């Protein structure tokens, strides 16, 4: 793989979901940092990408349309929470994709007041208005509630807020409706995109054979790629996910999961400072998208 033609970041969140930088600020920062290509992959939303494409801004940084969808685990696997699927290169005006994303966003919107109500029951005087006032985001979600809890002295850090209150099995956790896995993958593919499993290292499996079974199950539903490069992946995990990608004929992807000030330790294009995602990865994904559109 050519490491000399620049680096990329294909997993970034903007103010269209739970990041603190606007899509335009992200593109400017990426250009400043010399990133060759980026993808803004907001949670269940392509509004940030749309806004950026409308400006018609021309920079040296190439822009790949993206999204990160919260999907339900396949029925054969009893996993907590959502499985995140990244979509790249979709037609962002695709009507069926837009309908599916709107439904997901509505589920997020409905969930937030329920979480706040649970916090209130615990004697924490949070309100939706307070949480909205501290954020310029289009979607208010758990990270914004966590931020408010830290700011108001109810938690020591974002992680602490999730550990104490907001994580799966914690007292203020509220389940949300999710798109079935096969439907998520098919919606991305039907809109001309490539479906990629996000941060597989964050999933909790007993052993590698279980990981492999899980990825094979997603491949049978149409999964085309796996995020190998990620700040939380150890070197051993990276080499295992690369091995799986080679074995199953999957594309390799990578990104920092940049959220701006929500996770200040994660830098755009570099993660914790040691992440290098080569441009060749972007080229492989773009080639696969081009093949998609010609079939």
C-alpha positions in Angstrom: 0.0 0.0 0.0 1.5 3.4 -1.0 2.1 5.4 2.2 3.5 8.4 0.3 0.5 9.9 -1.4 -1.2 11.4 1.7 -3.6 10.4 4.4 -7.3 10.4 4.8 -10.1 10.2 7.4 -13.4 8.5 6.5 -15.2 8.6 9.9 -16.1 12.2 11.0 -19.1 13.7 12.9 -20.3 17.3 12.4 -23.0 19.5 14.0 -25.5 17.6 11.8 -25.3 14.9 14.4 -23.1 14.9 17.6 -19.9 16.6 16.5 -19.0 20.2 17.5 -17.6 21.4 14.2 -19.8 22.4 11.2 -19.2 20.5 8.0 -17.6 23.6 6.5 -15.2 23.9 9.5 -14.3 20.2 9.1 -13.5 20.6 5.4 -11.4 23.7 6.2 -9.5 21.9 9.0 -8.9 18.8 6.8 -7.5 21.0 4.0 -5.3 22.9 6.6 -4.0 19.5 7.9 -3.3 18.3 4.3 -5.7 15.4 4.4 -6.3 14.1 0.8 -9.8 12.8 1.4 -12.5 12.9 4.1 -16.0 11.5 4.6 -18.4 13.2 7.0 -20.4 10.2 8.4 -23.1 11.7 10.7 -25.3 9.5 12.7 -28.4 8.7 10.6 -28.1 11.9 8.7 -26.7 13.2 5.4 -27.7 16.8 6.0 -24.1 17.9 6.8 -22.8 16.4 3.6 -25.6 18.0 1.6 -24.9 21.4 3.1 -21.2 21.1 2.1 -22.0 19.9 -1.5 -24.4 22.8 -1.9 -21.6 25.4 -1.2 -19.7 23.9 -4.1 -16.5 24.6 -2.2 -13.5 23.4 -4.1 -10.5 22.3 -2.0 -7.6 19.9 -2.5 -9.3 17.6 0.0 -11.6 15.2 -1.8 -15.1 14.6 -0.2 -16.8 11.2 -0.2 -20.5 11.2 0.8 -21.1 9.2 4.0 -23.4 8.3 6.9 -23.2 6.1 10.0 -26.4 4.2 10.6 -27.4 2.5 14.0 -28.6 -0.9 13.1 -30.1 -3.7 15.2 -27.7 -6.7 15.7 -28.6 -9.7 13.5 -31.1 -12.0 15.3 -28.5 -14.8 15.7 -26.3 -12.6 17.8 -27.3 -11.3 21.3 -25.3 -8.1 21.4 -26.2 -5.0 23.5 -27.0 -1.6 21.8 -26.5 -0.8 18.2 -24.2 -2.1 15.5 -22.9 0.9 13.5 -22.8 0.6 9.7 -21.0 3.2 7.6 -22.3 4.0 4.2 -20.0 5.6 1.6 -20.7 7.0 -1.9 -24.5 6.8 -1.6 -26.8 9.0 -3.7 -27.7 11.4 -0.8 -31.0 12.4 -2.5 -32.2 8.7 -2.7 -35.8 8.8 -1.5 -35.9 5.5 0.3 -32.6 6.2 2.1 -34.0 9.6 3.2 -37.2 8.0 4.5 -35.2 5.4 6.5 -32.9 8.1 8.0 -35.8 10.3 9.0 -37.3 7.4 10.8 -34.1 6.8 12.7 -33.7 10.4 13.6 -37.3 10.5 14.9 -36.4 7.5 17.1 -33.4 9.6 18.5 -35.7 12.6 19.0 -38.3 10.5 20.9 -35.6 8.9 23.1 -34.0 12.1 24.5 -37.0 13.3 26.7 -37.3 9.8 28.1 -33.7 9.8 29.2 -34.1 13.3 30.8 -37.2 12.1 32.6 -35.2 9.1 34.1 -32.5 11.5 35.2 -35.2 13.7 36.8 -36.6 10.7 38.7 -33.1 10.3 40.1 -33.1 13.8 41.4 -31.0 15.4 38.6 -32.7 18.6 37.4 -31.9 18.3 33.7 -34.2 19.8 31.1 -34.3 19.5 27.3 -34.1 23.3 27.0 -30.8 23.4 29.1 -29.2 20.7 27.0 -30.3 22.2 23.7 -29.0 25.7 24.8 -25.4 24.3 25.2 -25.4 22.8 21.8 -25.6 24.0 18.2 -26.3 20.5 16.9 -29.2 19.5 14.7 -29.6 16.2 16.7 -29.5 16.1 20.5 -28.4 12.7 21.7 -26.7 10.9 24.6 -23.3 12.7 24.1 -24.9 16.1 24.7 -26.7 14.8 27.8 -23.3 13.4 29.0 -21.7 16.8 28.4 -24.4 18.5 30.5 -23.9 16.0 33.3 -20.1 16.7 33.4 -20.6 20.5 33.2 -23.1 20.4 36.1 -21.0 18.2 38.3 -23.0 14.9 38.1 -20.1 13.1 36.3 -16.4 13.4 36.2 -16.0 12.8 32.5 -18.0 11.8 29.4 -17.0 8.1 30.1 -18.1 8.5 33.7 -21.5 9.9 32.6 -22.1 6.8 30.4 -20.8 4.4 33.1 -23.0 5.9 35.7 -26.2 6.9 33.9 -26.4 6.6 30.1 -24.8 3.3 29.0 -26.7 0.1 28.3 -28.0 -1.3 31.6 -27.5 2.0 33.5 -30.4 3.7 35.2 -31.1 6.4 32.6 -30.6 4.2 29.5 -33.5 4.1 27.1 -33.6 1.6 24.2 -34.3 3.1 20.8 -35.8 1.6 17.7 -33.2 0.6 15.2 -33.3 -0.5 11.6 -32.8 -4.2 11.1 -29.3 -5.1 9.9 -30.2 -6.5 6.5 -32.4 -3.5 5.8 -29.6 -1.1 6.8 -27.1 -2.7 4.4 -29.6 -3.0 1.6 -30.7 0.6 1.9 -27.0 1.8 1.6 -26.4 -0.5 -1.4 -29.7 0.3 -3.2 -28.7 4.0 -3.0 -25.4 3.2 -4.8 -23.3 3.0 -1.7 -20.8 0.7 0.0 -21.7 -0.8 3.4 -18.9 -1.0 5.9 -18.8 -2.3 9.5 -17.7 0.5 11.9 -15.2 0.0 14.7 -15.5 -3.8 15.0 -13.0 -3.8 17.9 -15.7 -2.1 20.1 -17.9 -5.2 19.8 -17.6 -7.6 22.7 -17.1 -11.2 21.5 -15.6 -14.1 23.4 -13.1 -15.1 20.8 -12.0 -14.6 17.2 -14.1 -17.3 15.8 -17.2 -15.6 17.1 -16.0 -12.3 15.5 -15.5 -14.2 12.2 -19.0 -15.8 12.4 -20.5 -12.4 13.0 -18.8 -10.7 10.0 -19.7 -13.7 7.8 -23.3 -13.2 8.8 -23.1 -9.5 7.8 -21.4 -10.4 4.5 -24.3 -12.8 3.7 -26.5 -9.7 4.1 -24.4 -7.7 1.6 -21.7 -6.1 3.8 -18.7 -4.9 1.6 -16.1 -3.5 4.0 -14.7 -3.4 7.5 -13.2 -0.4 9.4 -9.7 -1.6 10.2 -8.0 1.7 11.1 -9.5 3.2 14.2 -8.0 5.0 17.3 -9.3 2.3 19.8 -8.0 -0.7 17.8 -4.8 -2.3 19.1 -2.2 -3.5 16.6 -3.3 -7.1 17.2 -7.0 -6.1 16.4 -5.9 -4.2 13.3 -4.0 -7.2 11.9 -6.9 -9.6 12.7 -9.5 -7.3 11.0 -7.1 -7.0 8.0 -6.8 -10.8 7.9 -10.7 -11.1 8.0 -11.0 -8.5 5.2 -8.5 -10.5 3.0 -10.2 -13.8 3.8 -13.7 -12.6 3.1 -12.9 -10.2 0.2 -13.9 -7.1 2.0 -12.8 -3.5 1.5 -10.7 -1.9 4.3 -11.7 1.4 5.7 -10.5 3.7 8.4 -11.3 6.9 10.3 -10.8 8.7 13.6 -14.5 9.0 14.7 -13.7 12.7 15.2 -16.4 14.6 17.2 -14.5 17.9 17.8 -14.7 19.1 21.5 -16.8 16.2 22.6 -13.7 14.0 22.4 -10.8 16.5 22.4 -8.2 13.7 22.6 -9.1 12.5 19.1 -7.6 14.7 16.3 -8.9 14.8 12.8 -6.8 12.5 10.5 -4.5 11.4 13.3 -6.7 10.0 16.2 -4.5 10.0 19.3 -1.6 11.2 17.1 -0.4 7.8 15.8 -3.1 6.9 13.3 -2.2 7.0 9.6 -4.9 6.0 7.1 -3.3 5.8 3.6 -5.0 7.4 0.5 -4.9 4.0 -1.3 -7.8 2.9 1.0 -10.0 5.8 -0.3 -9.0 4.9 -3.9 -10.1 1.3 -3.4 -13.5 2.4 -2.0 -14.1 4.9 -4.8 -13.2 2.1 -7.4 -15.8 -0.2 -5.7 -18.5 2.6 -5.8 -17.7 3.2 -9.5 -18.2 -0.5 -10.2 -21.5 -0.4 -8.3 -22.9 2.4 -10.5 -21.9 0.6 -13.7 -23.7 -2.6 -12.8 
